[in-house]
Amino acid sequence: MVSSISAFGAESTQTGIHHHYQAPRPLGMGDAFVAVANDYSTLFYNPAGLARLENGQINASMDFSGSSSIVKFAKDVSDLGSATYADDNAKYQAFGNFLQDKYGSHYSGRFGLFEGMWVRPNWGIAVLPMDMTVEMEIHNQGAPAIDYRAYLDTTLAYGYGADIKGVPGRLSWGTTVKFVNRGYSAKQFTALDLVADSNLFKKEDLREGYTVDVDLGMLYTPDLPAEGIFSMLRLAKPTFGAVIRNVADYGFGSSLKLINKTPGQAPEKLYRVIDIGTKWEYPSLWIFGGRGVLDIRDIMHPYFNTRRALHLGFEFDWSVASWWKGQYRVGLNQGYLTGGLSALFTVFRLDLVTYGEDVGYYNAPKENRIYMAKFNIDI
């Protein structure tokens, strides 16, 4: 009998690393961008790059990403919930069989709506009104279950960067101050829970809180000699970067109660982490140029391991005119291949990327393949 089985509604056990902000250009080159930091996304990847911007940029965008089968999975759950059954036992059996067939599968979706950034040499601002992520995994811990977690972030940010004078080479620093309001939910749903209510996302399950935190970044480009063994490296313009993210690591202890009037337990915090990286340019040829990048990311995160830390990529620029240009990218993110392209035509920019991320456990990595499209007005 269904009544003899108890639903548990336990906390999520997922161990993937959630990044507060992601941009398609870094993701296409393995999500390595700490030492590149030369467009609007430098505000969140390394604010020291603000000191090196030569021109202003206004970017307004919407983006959508997810694993290829998440839409079908959500529809299947909805269809099972609305179907007609002889009794609750039959409904429970249908949901149980469905989840059993999906054991080990991971589904994710993310979208950002009406995001706006304005950067100028030395400073920048960002308004990200809605950045929502949903991740679901099917497993069996005593009963077939959907393990899900969801993030709904609203972010306001201001960044400033400048050069430090009096040192050999070029040394830049920067900081981004962020206000983040987060709605968060992390639960497990058994087949019995789905019999009672197949709607996974309920407003009353959302935890809510806000925080104010700071990122601190550095960039260094050495001044290499014009002659001697190191002179050949001048063309590569090697640059090294480091960022401490969420320095205060304060957490979401206070709530505005915008989503849930009784928010309860605080959402998952942003986590204080350290990212380091390097960038090497390669010579331009005809209409092409580019760079290679290597980052070690998320140092000190509770789910850090060496596989997840490694981010490696290559970017190839092409330019027909100032109003018609773009890039191709390939990379390695957390052990999985990435690829992407961007094309700017007048003020319209399209970014496409596919990348893999590790959603497994320490000794058992597992790939979640994601596809992303971002539609921009870029001035």
C-alpha positions in Angstrom: 0.0 0.0 0.0 1.2 3.5 -0.7 0.2 4.6 2.8 2.8 2.3 4.3 5.6 4.2 2.6 6.8 7.4 4.1 8.0 10.4 2.1 11.3 11.8 3.3 11.8 15.2 1.6 15.5 15.2 2.6 18.1 17.8 1.7 19.8 17.6 -1.7 23.1 15.6 -1.8 24.4 17.1 -5.1 28.1 18.0 -5.2 28.5 20.0 -8.4 30.0 23.5 -8.0 27.5 26.3 -8.8 29.1 29.5 -10.0 27.2 32.7 -9.2 27.7 34.2 -12.7 28.8 32.5 -16.0 29.4 34.0 -19.4 29.5 32.1 -22.7 32.9 33.5 -23.9 34.8 32.1 -20.9 32.8 28.8 -21.0 33.7 28.2 -24.6 37.4 28.2 -23.7 37.1 25.9 -20.7 35.7 28.6 -18.4 39.3 30.0 -18.1 39.2 33.8 -18.1 41.0 35.1 -15.0 44.0 36.5 -17.0 42.0 37.5 -20.1 39.4 39.8 -18.4 39.0 42.2 -21.3 35.2 42.6 -21.9 32.1 43.3 -19.8 32.3 40.0 -18.0 35.6 41.1 -16.3 33.3 42.6 -13.7 32.7 39.1 -12.3 35.6 37.1 -13.6 38.5 39.5 -12.6 37.7 43.1 -11.8 41.4 44.0 -12.3 40.6 43.9 -16.0 38.6 47.1 -15.6 42.0 48.9 -15.3 42.9 47.7 -18.8 39.8 48.4 -20.8 40.5 50.7 -23.6 36.9 51.4 -24.6 33.5 51.3 -22.9 31.0 48.6 -23.5 27.2 48.3 -22.9 25.8 44.7 -23.0 22.1 43.8 -22.6 21.3 40.2 -22.9 19.1 37.1 -22.3 20.6 33.6 -22.1 19.3 30.1 -22.0 21.2 26.9 -21.2 20.6 23.4 -20.2 21.1 19.7 -20.8 19.4 18.5 -24.0 16.8 16.3 -22.3 15.6 18.5 -19.4 12.5 19.8 -21.3 11.3 16.3 -22.1 12.0 15.1 -18.5 9.9 18.0 -17.1 7.1 17.2 -19.5 7.2 13.5 -18.7 6.8 14.3 -15.0 3.9 16.6 -15.7 2.2 14.1 -17.9 2.5 11.4 -15.3 1.0 13.7 -12.7 -2.0 14.6 -14.8 -2.7 11.0 -16.1 -5.7 9.0 -14.8 -5.0 6.0 -12.6 -7.1 3.3 -11.0 -5.8 4.2 -7.5 -2.8 5.8 -5.8 -0.9 2.5 -5.8 -1.0 2.5 -9.6 0.1 6.1 -9.7 3.0 5.3 -7.3 4.0 2.4 -9.4 4.0 4.6 -12.6 6.3 7.2 -10.9 8.5 4.5 -9.4 9.1 2.8 -12.7 9.7 6.1 -14.4 12.4 7.2 -11.9 14.0 3.7 -11.9 14.5 4.0 -15.7 16.2 7.3 -15.1 18.7 6.2 -12.4 21.9 8.1 -12.6 20.6 10.8 -15.0 21.4 14.5 -14.4 19.3 17.4 -15.8 20.0 21.1 -15.6 18.6 24.3 -16.9 19.6 28.0 -16.4 18.4 31.3 -17.8 19.2 34.9 -17.3 16.7 37.5 -18.2 17.3 41.2 -19.2 20.8 41.3 -17.8 22.6 44.6 -18.3 26.3 45.6 -17.8 28.1 48.9 -18.5 31.8 49.0 -18.3 34.3 51.8 -18.9 38.0 52.1 -18.5 38.5 51.7 -14.7 34.9 51.0 -13.6 31.7 49.1 -14.4 28.2 48.4 -13.1 25.8 45.4 -13.6 22.2 44.7 -13.0 21.2 41.0 -13.2 17.5 40.9 -12.2 16.9 37.2 -12.7 19.5 34.4 -12.9 17.8 31.1 -12.3 19.3 27.6 -12.2 17.6 24.3 -11.7 19.5 21.0 -11.3 18.0 17.5 -10.9 19.5 14.1 -10.4 17.8 10.7 -10.2 19.0 8.3 -7.6 17.9 5.6 -5.2 18.6 6.0 -1.5 16.0 3.6 -0.1 13.4 4.7 -2.7 13.4 6.1 -6.2 13.9 9.9 -5.9 14.5 13.2 -7.7 17.2 15.1 -6.0 16.9 18.8 -7.0 18.3 22.2 -6.1 17.4 25.6 -7.5 18.9 29.1 -7.4 17.2 32.4 -8.1 19.7 35.2 -7.9 19.2 39.0 -8.3 22.5 40.9 -8.4 23.6 44.5 -8.3 27.3 45.1 -8.7 29.9 48.0 -9.0 33.5 47.4 -9.9 36.6 49.6 -10.0 40.1 48.9 -11.2 43.4 50.8 -11.6 47.1 50.2 -12.3 49.7 50.2 -9.5 52.6 52.5 -10.4 56.3 52.1 -9.7 56.6 48.3 -10.4 58.4 46.6 -13.3 55.9 45.6 -16.0 52.2 46.3 -15.6 50.4 45.5 -12.3 46.6 46.1 -12.0 44.2 45.6 -9.2 40.4 45.7 -9.0 37.4 45.1 -6.8 33.7 44.3 -7.4 31.2 45.0 -4.7 28.1 42.8 -5.0 24.6 42.8 -3.6 23.0 39.4 -4.1 19.5 38.4 -3.2 19.1 34.6 -3.4 16.1 32.3 -3.5 17.2 28.7 -3.0 15.6 25.3 -2.6 17.3 21.9 -2.2 15.2 18.8 -1.6 14.6 15.2 -2.6 11.2 13.9 -3.9 10.3 10.2 -3.8 7.7 8.6 -6.0 5.3 8.9 -3.0 5.9 12.7 -2.9 5.1 12.9 -6.6 1.9 10.9 -6.1 0.8 13.6 -3.6 1.9 16.5 -5.8 3.9 16.3 -9.0 4.7 20.0 -8.9 8.4 20.0 -7.8 8.8 23.8 -7.5 6.8 25.4 -4.8 7.2 29.0 -3.6 6.9 27.9 0.0 10.0 25.7 -0.3 12.3 28.6 -1.3 14.8 29.8 1.3 15.6 33.5 0.8 18.4 35.8 1.9 20.7 38.6 0.8 24.3 39.3 1.2 26.9 42.0 0.3 30.3 40.7 -0.6 33.5 41.7 -2.5 35.8 40.2 -5.1 39.4 41.3 -5.2 41.5 40.7 -8.4 45.1 41.2 -9.7 46.6 41.1 -13.1 50.4 41.2 -13.9 52.1 41.5 -17.3 55.9 41.4 -16.9 58.1 43.8 -18.8 60.3 41.4 -20.8 63.6 42.5 -22.3 63.8 43.4 -26.0 67.0 41.2 -26.4 68.1 37.9 -25.1 66.5 34.5 -24.4 63.2 36.0 -23.2 62.8 38.5 -26.1 60.7 36.0 -28.1 58.1 35.9 -25.3 57.3 39.6 -25.8 55.0 38.7 -28.7 53.0 36.3 -26.5 52.4 39.1 -23.9 52.2 36.6 -21.0 49.8 37.8 -18.3 49.1 36.3 -14.9 45.9 36.8 -12.8 44.4 35.9 -9.4 41.1 36.6 -7.8 39.7 36.1 -4.3 36.0 35.7 -4.6 33.5 36.5 -1.9 36.1 37.7 0.6 33.7 38.3 3.4 32.0 34.8 3.0 29.2 36.2 5.0 26.4 34.0 3.8 22.7 34.9 3.3 21.8 35.5 6.9 19.3 38.3 6.4 16.2 38.3 4.2 14.1 40.9 2.4 11.2 38.4 2.3 10.5 39.2 -1.4 9.9 35.6 -2.5 8.9 33.9 0.7 7.5 35.7 3.7 8.8 33.0 6.0 12.1 32.1 4.4 13.4 29.9 7.2 16.9 28.4 6.8 19.4 30.5 4.9 20.3 29.7 1.2 23.5 28.1 0.2 26.3 30.7 0.5 28.6 32.0 -2.3 31.8 30.5 -0.7 35.1 32.2 -0.5 37.4 30.8 -3.3 40.6 31.6 -5.0 41.1 31.5 -8.8 44.5 31.8 -10.5 45.3 31.9 -14.2 47.6 32.8 -17.1 47.1 34.0 -20.7 49.4 33.8 -23.7 48.7 35.6 -27.0 49.7 34.1 -30.3 50.6 36.2 -33.4 47.9 37.6 -35.6 47.7 36.1 -39.1 45.5 37.8 -41.8 42.1 38.3 -40.1 42.9 35.9 -37.2 44.5 36.2 -33.8 43.9 34.7 -30.4 45.2 33.4 -27.1 45.7 30.4 -24.9 44.6 30.3 -21.3 45.0 28.1 -18.2 43.1 28.6 -14.9 43.1 26.7 -11.6 39.7 27.6 -10.1 37.5 27.2 -6.9 40.5 26.6 -4.6 39.0 26.2 -1.0 35.5 25.3 -2.2 34.1 22.3 -0.2 33.7 20.3 -3.4 37.1 21.2 -4.9 39.3 18.6 -6.4 42.1 18.7 -8.9 39.9 17.5 -11.8 37.3 20.2 -11.3 40.0 22.9 -10.7 41.6 22.6 -14.2 40.3 24.9 -16.9 42.2 25.2 -20.2 41.2 26.8 -23.5 42.1 28.5 -26.8 40.4 31.4 -28.5 40.7 32.4 -32.1 39.6 36.0 -33.1 38.4 36.9 -36.5 37.6 40.4 -37.7 36.3 41.6 -41.1 35.5 45.0 -39.9 34.8 46.8 -36.5 31.1 46.0 -36.9 31.5 42.4 -38.1 33.8 40.1 -36.0 33.8 37.2 -33.6 35.6 34.3 -32.1 35.9 30.5 -32.1 36.8 28.7 -28.9 37.7 25.2 -27.7 38.7 24.1 -24.2 38.6 21.7 -21.3 36.4 22.4 -18.3 36.6 20.1 -15.3 37.9 17.3 -17.5 35.3 17.7 -20.3 35.5 19.3 -23.8 34.0 22.7 -24.5 33.4 24.6 -27.7 31.9 27.9 -28.6 31.5 30.7 -31.1 30.5 34.4 -31.1 29.5 36.7 -33.9 28.9 40.4 -33.7 27.1 42.2 -36.6 26.6 45.9 -35.9 25.2 45.9 -32.4 23.7 42.4 -32.4 25.8 39.6 -30.9 25.1 35.9 -30.7 27.0 33.5 -28.4 26.7 29.7 -28.7 28.6 27.3 -26.5 28.5 23.7 -25.3 30.5 22.5 -22.3 30.6 19.6 -19.8 30.7 19.9 -16.1 31.5 17.4 -13.4 28.4 16.5 -11.3 29.7 13.3 -9.8 31.6 12.5 -6.6 35.2 12.8 -5.6 36.3 9.4 -7.0 33.4 9.0 -9.4 33.3 11.9 -11.9 30.2 12.2 -14.1 29.6 14.6 -17.1 26.6 16.9 -17.5 26.6 18.2 -21.0 25.1 21.7 -21.4 24.2 23.8 -24.4 23.9 27.6 -24.1 22.7 30.4 -26.3 23.0 34.1 -25.4 21.4 36.9 -27.3 23.0 40.3 -26.9 22.8 44.0 -27.8 26.4 45.0 -27.6 27.5 48.6 -28.0 
